[in-house]
């Protein structure tokens, strides 16, 4: 009813207005559910308000005079009734898809439509789990973030087939936590077989082991090195060949090395071999001692006594070939058979000598000033120098290459000159110290043995003091010098040991002969020995704080037939001894000794050569 009244009143107004001025009706087509009432426009009405419609999801773009929207409405066009058509433009929104701060894609989506998501990027160590918000029925601008979940992996630590600790769940790229280092008998833990500091997959981490090794040393007799071997734990070492040592039987090793679990020293074990000694007089076996010995024993054989016979010595051959043996040093081996060489003591020969101006030994007078030497109390220094020169000359040693060229003296005139300290040329070295051993004292001895604490000589081998004839003539002098050498020096003080000791013996002899070594501060025995002069058949030793004489057999004037006799060497000042002859005319060969089984000459004649000839 109200609507009819309204239309009626409107119609009346329209008629009225039409009668008064131009009126037009404007109708609206909204293309929506919204209806807009027509508007009557009176021309000239500046207050005309054209309504603005609304449509969800659209932007109103104006009124048009046609449905094709070709001519846009303008108020000036109202000259007739109009039907206005609403033009709409659908709203659009931007949807951005993001991976953190990085844009993956950006899409424009119409209102109410769904955005289409891009393919999510792969992210190392992560799994794509979706987007952080919906993008269907889009009605606003959106920023959509990709969401990820970090991957996790299983990490298991193993020692062989045995799991160590609990299984670990580790995020991608993170480190697993190593368990406490395992232990294994006989092995060293050296780490794990794979890296687990940046886990990117399921891992089985295995313990790595290195077998322990040990050093096994095999030693032979007297700790002599035989072999060294590196052996794995609990394995066997390989022994060297059974060691062989003269005089011993190898009986095994002192410890087991079949399963080595530590560093080891394995010593060879031996049994010493006992050898027998048999003594014979002809074919008769004698009951003498020692009857056995070992390689570690020093043997000394006792002379065999048999009434009416002279014992010459023990021999290894029943025909007495070779040299007699008085004993053996340590190191000898083998069963021994020794044969006593006996001579009929009733068969003797007299040895007669014609000295032809010579003498036995040298002159001896009381030594009143030992600090000055014995040169004024005896002609021993001269006699010794003559004999030593003769020895060097006879053995072609005066020009030996082992003697420094500056020290070589090839004539008696140059050899016998006394100068400086030492005075005797034969006692000099180029430095006159034992650091250079290049003088003639190198020919004193080749070796020997004795007591290193006292200087007492057991044996002199080779050299001047060990040569036949000179050995017997100067044995007491050699011992005299050896005693003093032992007291004078603390090193190189055993006469028979080496060239240094020979050099020092030369210095001691020079001091004894010529006084070139003082006595101040010296041992009492040294001073006492400087004050006496030995002879070929008499020597001196210092015992219990005093000098003591001892005698030796030097001059043989009677011999048992069958003995080998070295003829003694006499002395004559100013002359060189040229040998013994069996005739006064010195015809034939020079004689040095009486051979075993040889009948001696009725007399031996000494031949002399003046030193100045």
Protein Blocks (a to p, Z undefined) as FASTA:
>chain_A
ZZmmmmmmmmmmmmmmmmmmccddddddehpabdcddddddehiakbccdddddehiace
bjcfbfnopaccdfklmgbdcddddddddddddddddehjacfbdcdddehiacdddddd
ddehiacebdfbdcehiabdcddddddddddddddddehjacehjdddddehiacddddd
dddehiacebjfbdckbccbdcdddddddddddddddddehhiafbdcdddehiacdddd
ddddehiacebdfbdckbccbdcddddddddddddddddehjaccddddfbdcfkbccdd
dddddehiacfbdcfbfnlgajddfbdcehiacjdddddddddfklccdddddeehpaeh
iaddddfblmnojmlmocklmmmmmmmmmmmmmnopmmgckbcfklpcfbfklmmpcghj
dfblklpcfkopakbccbfklmmpgbdcddfknopafbdgejjklgghjlmmmmmmmmmm
mmmmmmmpmghpafklmmmlmmmmmmmmmmmmnopacfehpafklmmmmmpccdfkbccd
deehiacdddddfbdcbdcehiacdddddddehiacebjcfbfklgajddfbdcehiacd
fbdcdddddfkZZ
